[in-house]
Amino acid sequence: QKPSPADTPFRRPSTMRFSAAFLALTVASAGAFAPSSKSVRSSFALNMARGETSRVEFIQQSLAAAAAFTVLPSSASAAKYGGFGAGSPEVIDPKTADIDQDILSSEAVQKALRNVRKYKDDVDGFSKTLDADPQADIGPSIRKDFDFVQIRTDLNTVNSAFDEDTQRGTDRLIRAILQDITELETANKQKPGVPRSEIRLNAMKGKIRKLCKAFDEFLQFSA
């Protein structure tokens, strides 16, 4: 005779305890078996591009990515140091950068490097100009000496000597330099007949310092 439901032991608490223990063991082990963040991103992007990721695979890959990013420190975070690369978490220490010395010493890269150094000197000159004349219009000099196409070409030419990990940071510095030049030119504009206020003057000087810092940080990689 089969036992009635009332006579059957209730085993759900044991099952729940086993499930909880299994889950805890799985989570605790995630760090040991989680793929690197780079491989997770690459695999996930490849599957998405091919349109082969099912709902289940998407969830599995998302969980794996979360485990990797949580358990494993990223190279960008690990490489962040001091005040260098402020606002650019992927900018690494130039001392640890992988640089191809043959490319760096090539004629094309050395020429571009000289141009970049001149850009930085010109920016320093803007600061001296404003110290001498707070109402000075530096717009014509910006447009004449900071051609965007040429600056981008020079910066990218120097950048070609760096390895991929280093370029992730130097690319950010290049974008910052171009953006800072645009902001400086905008801040320089003044209505005819209206003198530049102390607030606007200080804003311009702040943008010049910011641009100088970006150039300095970029040049440290080729020092």
Backbone hydrogen bonds, N-H to C=O, Kabsch-Sander energy under -0.5 kcal/mol:
donor,donor_aa,acceptor,acceptor_aa,energy
7,D,4,S,-1.5
8,T,4,S,-0.9
11,R,9,P,-0.7
15,T,11,R,-2.0
16,M,12,R,-2.8
17,R,13,P,-2.4
18,F,14,S,-2.6
19,S,15,T,-2.4
20,A,16,M,-2.7
21,A,17,R,-2.3
22,F,18,F,-2.6
23,L,19,S,-2.6
24,A,20,A,-2.4
25,L,21,A,-2.4
26,T,22,F,-2.3
27,V,23,L,-2.6
28,A,24,A,-2.4
29,S,25,L,-1.6
30,A,26,T,-0.6
30,A,27,V,-1.0
32,A,29,S,-0.7
33,F,29,S,-1.3
34,A,30,A,-1.8
40,V,36,S,-2.3
41,R,37,S,-2.3
42,S,38,K,-2.3
43,S,39,S,-2.7
44,F,40,V,-2.5
45,A,41,R,-2.5
46,L,42,S,-2.2
47,N,43,S,-2.3
48,M,44,F,-2.3
49,A,45,A,-2.2
50,R,46,L,-1.8
51,G,47,N,-0.9
51,G,48,M,-0.5
52,E,47,N,-1.8
53,T,47,N,-0.6
54,S,52,E,-0.7
58,F,54,S,-2.6
59,I,55,R,-2.1
60,Q,56,V,-2.7
61,Q,57,E,-2.9
62,S,58,F,-2.3
63,L,59,I,-2.4
64,A,60,Q,-2.3
65,A,61,Q,-2.6
66,A,62,S,-2.4
67,A,63,L,-2.3
68,A,64,A,-2.4
69,F,65,A,-2.7
70,T,66,A,-1.9
71,V,67,A,-2.8
72,L,68,A,-2.2
78,A,74,S,-2.5
79,A,75,S,-1.8
80,K,76,A,-0.8
80,K,77,S,-0.7
84,F,81,Y,-1.0
86,A,83,G,-1.0
88,S,85,G,-3.0
91,V,88,S,-2.1
92,I,90,E,-0.6
96,T,93,D,-2.0
97,A,94,P,-0.9
99,I,97,A,-0.8
100,D,161,A,-3.1
101,Q,99,I,-1.0
104,L,100,D,-2.7
105,S,101,Q,-2.1
106,S,103,I,-1.3
110,Q,106,S,-2.4
111,K,107,E,-2.2
112,A,108,A,-2.1
113,L,109,V,-2.6
114,R,110,Q,-2.1
115,N,111,K,-1.9
116,V,112,A,-2.3
117,R,113,L,-2.2
118,K,114,R,-1.9
119,Y,115,N,-2.2
120,K,116,V,-2.1
121,D,117,R,-2.1
122,D,118,K,-2.6
123,V,119,Y,-2.0
124,D,120,K,-2.0
125,G,121,D,-1.9
126,F,122,D,-1.4
127,S,123,V,-1.3
128,K,124,D,-1.6
129,T,125,G,-2.3
130,L,126,F,-2.3
131,D,127,S,-1.7
132,A,128,K,-1.9
133,D,129,T,-2.4
136,A,133,D,-2.2
138,I,136,A,-0.8
142,I,138,I,-2.1
143,R,139,G,-2.5
144,K,140,P,-1.9
145,D,141,S,-2.9
146,F,142,I,-1.8
151,I,147,D,-2.8
152,R,148,F,-2.7
153,T,149,V,-2.0
154,D,150,Q,-2.7
155,L,151,I,-2.8
156,N,152,R,-2.5
157,T,153,T,-2.0
158,V,154,D,-2.1
159,N,155,L,-2.3
160,S,156,N,-1.1
160,S,157,T,-0.5
161,A,158,V,-1.7
162,F,159,N,-1.8
163,D,98,D,-1.9
167,Q,163,D,-2.4
168,R,164,E,-1.3
169,G,165,D,-0.7
169,G,166,T,-1.0
170,T,166,T,-2.4
171,D,167,Q,-2.7
172,R,168,R,-0.6
173,L,169,G,-1.6
174,I,170,T,-2.4
175,R,171,D,-2.3
176,A,172,R,-2.3
177,I,173,L,-2.5
178,L,174,I,-2.3
179,Q,175,R,-2.3
180,D,176,A,-2.7
181,I,177,I,-2.1
182,T,178,L,-1.8
183,E,179,Q,-2.4
184,L,180,D,-2.4
185,E,181,I,-2.3
186,T,182,T,-2.1
187,A,183,E,-2.6
188,N,184,L,-1.6
189,K,185,E,-0.8
189,K,186,T,-0.8
194,V,191,K,-2.1
201,L,197,S,-2.4
202,N,198,E,-2.6
203,A,199,I,-2.0
204,M,200,R,-2.2
205,K,201,L,-2.4
206,G,202,N,-2.2
207,K,203,A,-1.9
208,I,204,M,-2.2
209,R,205,K,-2.3
210,K,206,G,-2.1
211,L,207,K,-2.3
212,C,208,I,-2.6
213,K,209,R,-2.2
214,A,210,K,-1.9
215,F,211,L,-2.3
216,D,212,C,-2.7
217,E,213,K,-2.5
218,F,214,A,-2.1
219,L,215,F,-2.7
220,Q,216,D,-1.4
221,F,217,E,-0.5
221,F,218,F,-1.3
222,S,219,L,-1.4
223,A,220,Q,-0.8
